[in-house]
Amino acid sequence: MRQLPLTDPGTADHRSPGRFLWWLAKGQWQTLAGGMAFGIVWMGAQAVMPAVLGRAIDHGVADRDFDQLLVWASVMLAIGLVQAFCGIMRHRFAVTNWLIAAYRTVQLVGRHTVHLGGTLPRKVSTGEVIAIGTSDLSHLGQVMDVTARFAGAVVSFVLVSVILLSTSVTLGLVVLVGVPLLMLLIGPILSPLQHRSAHQRHLMGRLSNTATDIVSGLRVLRGIGGEQVFLGRYRRQSQETRRAGVEVARLQSVLEALQVFLPGFFVVLVVWLGARSAVAGEISVGELVAFYGYAAFLMIPLRTVTEYANKFIRARVSARRVCTVLALTPDHTDPETPAPSPPPGSELHDARTGLRVGPGRLVAVVCERPDESALLADRLGMTAAEIDHDVTLGGTPLPALRRREVRERIVVSDTGATLFSGRLGDRLDVSGEGGVEAVRAALATASAQDVLEALPEGLDSVVSERGRSFSGGQRQRLVLARALTGDPEILVLVEPTSAVDAHTEARIAARLRQHRAGRTTVVTTTSPLMLDAADEVVLLDEGKIVATGTHTELLDSCPAYRAVVTRETEEVLQ
């Protein structure tokens, strides 16, 4: 399937559910047209079959003419073969349309998610995105699936009406007037169904978000004894979602009942009128049989039309949720006129805090409040929510550069970084340019060789979802190895050794400086082992750099620094 360009001409219309559905249909018009063509021929063949059957009865059976019976039987066989072939092709096109609509939505949402980056989790919940990838994709695909049969239903309805009008004006008018009237009877149900479906969809997204939070924080919940609290919350939300689903099901059951009752009633009416005409001698026996066939056949297009209305409503609800995500804009966008790229080895400077990071230096940032130093790291990598012109690279504010350039030159690896599922070697070398040797060197620096040796297939081992098969310390070391494998010009590490033991931390600290020689590295930490390996240590307090020097110098000259670092030392000793 072709990849969708991020600046697709139809992207501006993705704020409207109707326009989004039109954009989907326009993007796959060839397969939609093919499915509609085969759907029209398929249902049209069914529509004319009763007429051929009536002719066979009148000219073959009633007149005892074997030749005519053979002729019309041959016509019926030919129509049956055409119907079978077109039915197979219609189904193939229907499945194709379903898959194209679903996967094009996946591509679009996936690429927009990458475009949003860190903005996405700040503006929409995880459960909402998960619901798009499950139920919403199905509803969007189903409306494209039923489109081929809907086109055939409309054309076959017109065809049957013309045939009936040519045979009996009364029956033809009954069909032409009765079918639209039946659709009007269903109309009042559609609007409440749409509102209830939208409410249920909202609750499903909230429930998915709650489930995600519980699963991701299960270990913490067990530690603080909060399992029952969250279990009760999930049960309440689950029951609320169930009640909303029941409300939707009630309307859907009425709609499904009308799909059976109204066409059935209509069949009875047409057969009754046809029988009266046959008794009165206005139509022949064969025409009466044909009328019954038309009446039975009309149940198919009628049910198809109501099915299309039902699925279209659900697709609109899903499209609205997709449009909500597509309407999000990233916190940082490329400037209209990007500034020239700073030369390699430029100084990274934050005017707000006073931090200066010289090229090729390993600088450690110490702060009593981890959130404060983590925010500084986000600002240095332009991943914070605010547009910040205080951080400059070679004197050029980061927002004045292209986002892609900033992301390539400055990489921030924080404590929330996770491993995606897939082959371990590919998860560590995300760009594919590092090679096996770079991966192994990074693993050695991160003191993660033991993790690799414990895996039976080494780098070919498959990582489970979010790296759950590894312990917290193993995951942290693998995330560090991934950041080192990319070998960016400037690497910002947030508490890279917080989950490892002191011996492992000492090895990482000793190897990190050598591994990053010639490259700029910023580490936020309060670990004496990491601080002792740094070229320069700065103390961040109340958003300002208040002290600068080596670890030993600051221990001797700065009481505030000593209070932060020695407290951690005492905790480690205890």
C-alpha positions, 0 to 999 in steps of 0.5 A: 500500500502506498505511504501517505504523504504527511502534507496530504492535500486533504489534511486540511479537511480532517477536522470534519468527520464528513470530510474525513470520510470523503477523503478516505473514499476519494483516496480509494475511489478505484476499488470503491468504483470496482466494488460498486460496479460488481455490487450493481451487477450482482444485485441487478442479476438478482433483481431480474431473476424473478422476471426470467422465472415468470417468463419461464413459467408463462412461456414454458410451463403454462404453454407446455413449450419445452424449447421455450422452457429450455431457453429461459432455463439457459438464461437463468443459468447464465444470470446465475453464473454472472451473479456468482462471479460478481458476488465473489468479486464484490466480496473481494473488493469489499474486503479490500475497501475495508482494509484500505480504509483501516490501514490508511487511517493507521498510516495517517494517525501513526504519521501524525503521532510521530509529527506530534511527538511529545505533544501527544501524551500531553493533549490526549489520553493513551486510552483514546489512541488505543480506541482509535486503533481498535473499534474506530478502525473497524467502523471506518472499514465497515462503512467502506465495505457496505458501500458496494452493496448499498450502490447495488441496492439503490440501482436494483430498487430502481430496476425493480420499480421500472419492471413493476411499473411496466407490468402493473402501475399499481404495484410499481407505485406501491414500490416507488412510494412504499420503500422511501416511506419505510426509510422515513420510518427508520429516520427518527431512530438514527439521530439518537443512535448517533448520540448514544454511540458517541457517548459510548465511544467516549466512555470506552476511551476513558475505560481504556485509559484507566486500564492502561494506567492500572496495568502500567502502575500495577507494581506501584499499586501493590506496593502502596496497597491501592489495588482495591481503590483502582479496582473499584474505580475500574468497576464503576467505569466499566459498569457505566460503559456497559450501561451506555452500551445497553442503551446503544443496543436497545436502539440497535435492536429496534433498528434490527427489528425494523429491518426485518418487520418493515421489509416483511410487511412490505413483502406481504403487501406486494404479494397480496396486491399481486394475488388480487391482480392475478385473481382478477385476470390482470396478470398471469400466473408467471407474473404473480410468481415474479411479483412474489420474487420481486417482493422477496428480493426487495428485502435485500436492498431494504436491509442493505440501506438500513445497514448502511445508515447504521454503519455510516452513523458509527463511522461518523462517530469514529471519524470524529474521534480520529479528527480530534487527534488529527486536529492536534498541532505540535508544541513546536513547528518549523519556522517559516524561514529557518535559521542557518545551522550552527556549526558542529561543536557549538556551545549549548547555552540556556540563558534562563538558568545560566547553564553553558555546556561547552563542546566535547564536555561531560556536564552533570546537573545536580538539583534537589528537586528531580522535576526541576532538572528534568524540565531543564533537560526537556528544554535543552532538547526542545521537548518541553511544552512551551516555546523557549527561545532562551536555549541556544545552540551556537547562539541560535535559538532552538525554535529558530531551527528545523525540528528535524535538525534539533532532534538529530543533533540533541537527543534527550533520554529521560526516565520515562523512555521505554523499549518497543517490541521487536528484535532487540538489535533493531530496538537499540539501533533505531536509525539502522546506521550504527551497526552491530559493533556500535550496538555492542560498544554501547551495551558495554558502556551501559554495562548491559553485556549480562543482559545480552548474554542471558538472552538465548538469541542475543541481539536477535531476541524479540523484546516484549511489549514495553520491554516487560520481560526485563527488570527495571535496571535492565530496561534502564541500561538498555535504554541508555545503550540505545541512546549511546548507539545513536551517537548524537552530537549532544546527548542529554541523560536524565537520571540514567543510573537511578535503577541500578546498583552501585557497582554497575553504576560505577562501571557505567560512570567510568566508561561513559566519559570515554565512550562520549569523548569528543561529544557533548553530554549532559547528565542530570543526577545526584549520584556521587559516582556519576558526578565524580566522572563529569568534567564539570558539575553545576548546581541548579536551585530555584531555576538558576545555576548557583554553583559550578566546578568539579565534584570535589571542588563543590563538596569542599566549597558549596554547602548546598551542593554538599547537602544534596549529594551527601544525603544521597550518599548517606541513603546509599550507605544505609 
